[in-house]
Structures are given as C-alpha cells and as structure tokens.
Amino acid sequence: MARTSTERRWPWIAAALVAALWPASVAARAPRQVFACEPEWAALVREVGGGGVVAFSATHARQDPHHIEARPALVARLRTAQLVVCTGAELEVGWMPVLLRQANNAAVQPGQSGHIDVADYFELVDKPARLDRAMGDVHAAGNPHLHLDPRVIRVAAGLVAQRMMAVDPERSEAYRAGLARFEARWDIALANWERRSAPLIGARVASHHKNFSYLWRWLGMSEVATLEPLPGVPPGAGQLAALVTSLPRLGVEGVVHAAFENDRAARFVAERTSLPLILLPYTVRGSGKAADLFGLFDDTIDRLLESLRPTR
C-alpha cells in the first residue's frame, strides 16, 4: 500500500526533533565541573556528587597548599568550572585570587553560589592576638587546616551538597542521596576512629608546622612545640639545637611532619632525642593508604598509634 505524504515525511520530522533536543539533553546529563583547591575537598565532592560531578584538585598531597604557581592549566580548569570549593581563611591567598581574575568566570567568584570557602562556616583556632609581618605567615582569621577534624568534614559535606544542588538543581535528589550515603558511612567510621584513638588522649608531640591543630584537638592530644620558630619560617641550627634540649623536658613523645614537608629538620631532632619520627599524610593521597577521606583518617590514626602507643 502506498504511504501518504505525512508517513513519508515522519522519519525526517523525528530525526529533526532528535537533533534539536539532543544538545540540551546531553548538557543536562553532563557531569558538573568542580574546581577544588585541595585534595580533601575534591574527595568530598566525589563522595557526595558521585557520577554527577568531575572534581579536579588544583593541588596534590606533595605540595604545600600555601604556595602554588597560578599556572595557565589551572586557569583553564577554573574557566569551565560550575563550582569552586576551597578552604579559605587565606590558605590560598597567594594564588587563588590570581586564578579567579584570569579565569574571568563570573559564576565562581567569591560571594556567588558557585563558590564556597569552607572555613567561612567554622570557628577557627589559633587566631593571632595581633597581626605583624614579624610574626611569620600568620592567618588573620585563624588556622585554616580544619579538614583534619572529621567532624568538620561531616558538616562540610552538607555545605557542599547544598551548593551542588544550587548550581545543578536537576540532580538535587541524587545529591541528597549521595550526602545521606556518605553521612551514614562517615558516622560509622567516626565512631570507630574515636574508639581506636582513645589511647592517644594526652599524648604530647612536636610538629614541623601548625598543620595539625584540629587533629590534636579532636584526638585530645597536645602540640607542645613547633620546629618552625615562626609560621612559615624554616628552623635554623640554633632553633633545632634548642629543641633537642627542650623537647625531652617537655615530655614530647614524637616529632610530626606532613607528607609535603621536607623531613630534614624533623629527622634531625628525632634522631638526637631518640623520639619517633612520624610522617602523617595530611591530605588525601598523602600516603598509599590515604586513597580517600576514609583512608586518610584510618592511616593517620594507625601511624600515631604505631609510633606513640605501640603496646596498647
């Protein structure tokens, strides 16, 4: 039977409709691009966002997040991002403002829904009583290394989920579900970490830099000295000699440094005081076991227990 003119045209009409709708449907399904300043926030975005996001970290575990070069590759990543997640509190002040200016992406500028500085939502420790360049690299708002308290991570997960829903409302239910799954797993892990780390309460350590203030607070430990005489100022021979004398008197049980820090000064002090030298991953990928946020805290507690409480 001969086809009517409408029947003959229908395949072409259908093809035209598919062609017209295809770009919009693909755009709706395409993962959102998230620019994270540090690995811990990229890891958190992946936990909550799942397949709905592609999270890029501007820094990695072997870099000091204070001092990063504003490279063109980072500008390109930031230019196409729908969301920025950073620590804030001046941790990235030496490089992030340059990137934001050069990327010229209005959606992710500070104050927009596409930009979140996690530290803005927490009370920070180690706030300086006064600001003076002679005090070293101090942060006016307080210590920015707050990701090493897992209770902060749990709250931050909710903040990140809210922002992802704001920039990508079509996936809101998926982000809510991702957040709920993460919180359930995190609560179980947190209870386990607090049980396992109980022997560390009261332990006294010296750190290379004040990277771990929030970790010590959560674990009930005490940082009684830092190797740096001032924040960001490398210790000289006189400072190290004084520490070799003073740390045993202060009851210090270990010398701690982060994975991205040169261990020369910490090793010098540890060897001359016969104290354990403790390398902590500091962030995701800072060690082989710290492959994600769960591994970061698993490995951190393992290393502290092995060095400070090996018989318990």
Secondary structure, 3 states (H helix, E strand, C coil): CCCCHHHHHHHHHHHHHHHHHHHHHHHHHCCEEEEECCHHHHHHHHHHHHHHEEEEECCCCCCCCCCCCCCHHHHHHHHCCCEEEECCCCCCCCCHHHHHHHHCCHHHCCCCCCEEEHHHHCCCCCCCCCCCHHHCCCCCCCCCCHHHCHHHHHHHHHHHHHHHHHHCHHHHHHHHHHHHHHHHHHHHHHHHHHHHCHHHCCCEEEECCCCCHHHHHHHCCEEEEECCCECCECCCHHHHHHHHHHHHHCCCCEEEEECCCCCHHHHHHHHHHCCCEEEECCCCCCCCCCCCHHHHHHHHHHHHHHHHCCCC
